[in-house]
Amino acid sequence: MAKKQINVKLDDELLMKLDQLAKKTGKSKTTIISQAIDRIATEDRETHQQIELLNRQNEQLQMMLSATKALISEKDRVIQTKDDLINELRHKKRGFFAKLFGIR
């Protein structure tokens, strides 16, 4: 791929770091800058993928939470119905024994 020349402005400190890195690694400044841009782009893509994964996991957790809430609500309804039936049977039992023994 053909390379194009661009002009950039760097402060003295950053330019010094670039020079030192080029000397230390034996790479050209162009290579160092290109690799830095590629690394940033890759990290950005990976971050985006991680965010997407977290969003999907969050949606799944929300669905599970909703289903759990529905189950708890149904459990509470069943318990209340059971309690109502027990109370009704107790009331009928008292009425039965009252009639049986002539108790008011």
Rosetta blueprint (number, residue, H / E / L):
1 M L
2 A L
3 K L
4 K L
5 Q L
6 I L
7 N L
8 V L
9 K L
10 L L
11 D L
12 D H
13 E H
14 L H
15 L H
16 M H
17 K H
18 L H
19 D H
20 Q H
21 L H
22 A H
23 K H
24 K H
25 T H
26 G L
27 K L
28 S L
29 K H
30 T H
31 T H
32 I H
33 I H
34 S H
35 Q H
36 A H
37 I H
38 D H
39 R H
40 I H
41 A H
42 T H
43 E H
44 D H
45 R H
46 E H
47 T H
48 H H
49 Q H
50 Q H
51 I H
52 E H
53 L H
54 L H
55 N H
56 R H
57 Q H
58 N H
59 E H
60 Q H
61 L H
62 Q H
63 M H
64 M H
65 L H
66 S H
67 A H
68 T H
69 K H
70 A H
71 L H
72 I H
73 S H
74 E H
75 K H
76 D H
77 R H
78 V H
79 I H
80 Q H
81 T H
82 K H
83 D H
84 D H
85 L H
86 I H
87 N H
88 E H
89 L H
90 R H
91 H H
92 K H
93 K H
94 R H
95 G H
96 F H
97 F H
98 A H
99 K H
100 L H
101 F H
102 G L
103 I L
104 R L
